[in-house]
Amino acid sequence: MQVAYRADDVRTAEEPLLAAGEPLMEHAAFALATAVLGELRAVRGTTRGGQVVVLVGAGNNGGDGLHAAAVLARRGVGASVVTTTARTHEGGLAVARAAGVAVLALGDVGVDAVADLASRADVVLDALVGIGGDGTGVRGQAGELVAALCTTWAAHHPVVVAVDVPSGLGVDDGTVRGTVLPADLTVTFGAVKPGLLLPPADQLVGRVELVPIGLDFGAAVPAVRRLDSADVAALWPVPDHTAHKYTRGVLGLVAGTARYPGAGVLAAAGAVGAGVGMVRFVDERDEAGPLAATVLAAQPEVVVGRGQVQAWAAGSGVDARDPARRDDLEAVLAAARSGTSTVLDAGALVGGIDGLGPHVVLTPHGGEAADLLTALGRPTTRAEVEAAPLAAARAAHEATGATVLLKGASTVIVGPGTAYAQADASAWMATAGAGDVLTGILGALLAGCAGGIGDDPTLPAALAAAAVLVHGRAAHHANPHGPVSAGAVAAGVPAVVAALLADLPGGRLNR
């Protein structure tokens, strides 16, 4: 699992080490230089003769860059430093000059000259703004330089390595409201910062390499988490030899209409593929009709009709104003209010769903989140949601009490005192019906883990993150790096789950 800590928590963890005289800057600079040498080998086949330009701002971030430039120069790399402020880390500047690093001042040579110099380098090291970045981008003449580089490098550019974070992004919230130089590699120190995992900033960070420097975060709570394979395998409900379909979890499903039957088919397929014990599909009328017949034709395992369930999933492909489904949605909401774990998607995301608990997971995309927040008295636009997904998900969680899964290129999940950011799918997943499959996967997890959810209010958020990981990987399994349909995603779920569980410690699969 990746865990990210807020900038203030990082500073607090650094204080005792700095007070003890630990050379944290030197450690960070050496690791940074090592990463740059690796990039030079990748692009040139050798490090000697390589050209590196270091863009230096004020403070310790600039100091890291200056010390790294000195290490590189001593390794035979042609290193140039461009200072962008009058206030530069004095110790780092002295070390760089002593190592023979060429030092230029942006104010003296101008934006165009520096942009030309940087464009001819093999690697550009971005040490302009560190963990003080608030999302407003790089400002002043340094901002003009970054804007010029972004324009100049539209077609081709050197490898960009960010020092700790790409300069100017929202370190704690992942916002990007100004000019940021996109990185190919971010070398971050002590802990991953939230903005490296959160959208939209995570699209600008490239690969992330964490350099441990001995920080102890004590009782500090991670701001954001990201699950990996082992985490999901540990969360997944695995049956033992005494299991039967009822103990494995029964999911009630209200999805699709006669107009949109595919949503019911895809949600059922996602749940069955994820390993739920049974899906009880509720048709638009009390007895089985054409909609149920369509679902059964695709998934004959499904049982049509009401009955006892451990969890509900509702809303995919449903219009909340449709009288044929209104009573069904109200019944699910009543069950949710009484404590039954529930996924509410699409047509179930309407005003009046406040006063819920974290055992209920809302799964809006950006537009639905904006509509929901507006209906709850917090006027919001889709653009505002997409500019600050973590803030929007938190607002929806606070307004409803539910766990919130905000879908996007990177998906943000917020529950009580916890947040996750998963980036497991390619852009090809932006296709009709993919969200319906996710509803089914998550519903299966809530049903299979229903016994533990009442004891741990943070569990639904973790299960939601696990469902997102499996959902994204199923798309890659179906067609790596290419177009994928929602049906193909659903078909890939069983293989992805099997691959995750294959590496579990001995015996768990045969409990």
Disulfide bonds with the S-S distance in Angstrom:
none
